[in-house]
């Protein structure tokens, strides 16, 4: 996988000029935000030998490089998920590519299921911490010292200073912003009602199938990270309804304007 990372870096370097300052990973139904990036230069994951591919609807599977608010941004328009069959050490390849390209701050986004009973579909949640219930970890295996230490500290994965600035930015934009702990399950099935009761008991506010490996990898290699979740549905057992990926995408589309304004504010005034 290291060869795939270095190949990706070589292909992306000519697109990045002096380097990229800001990284952005877009979750399910949120990929259209990448269209805001100006002077776009793109590279499909499929053009990178050995790089993991995204096959989930709503994930275009490409890097987009360009400018936003005077900053050079590299965006993953679609992520690779653990449930697609890749080890977590591979699905975080994009984060490590960003590190090699100079990214110092990273915004992770996702669609999630609401566990906190005070949440509603369409809410935005600032991630304060996470619970890794996926059964794996992206740092398993030999440690690459060029990225970070063998035993990285995880007490400030979602950077406190960035979180405080995002709170203030959301307030200035008059965008309601929930906060809470994101719990990752492996997927691909949605969680059971009993698992959601467990998640709530353990302190989770939302559940999903991504983000945590990328956050761990970013912390490992010293990238300051923030996370925004879009609550696209209430988790299993909260409401008497069937959960589908199509509903996730539809709710994300309805919230796209508010989500986009908040991400604009974060990139312009926080990052």
Buried (B, 14 or more C-beta within 10 A) or exposed (E): BEEBBBBBBEBBBEBBEEEBBBBBBBBBBBBBBBEBBEEBBBBEBEEBEBBBBBEBEBBBBBBBBBEBBEBBBBBBBBBBBBBBEBBBBBBBBBBBBBBBBBBBBBBBBBBBBBBBEEBEBBBBBBBBBBBBBBEBBBBEEEBBEEBBEEEBEEEEBBBEEBBEBBBEBBEEBEBEBBBBBBBBBBBEEBBEEEBBBBBBEEEBBBBBBBBBBBBBBBBBBEBBBBBBBBBBBBBBBBEEEEBEBEBBBBBBBBBBEBBBBBBBBBBEBBB
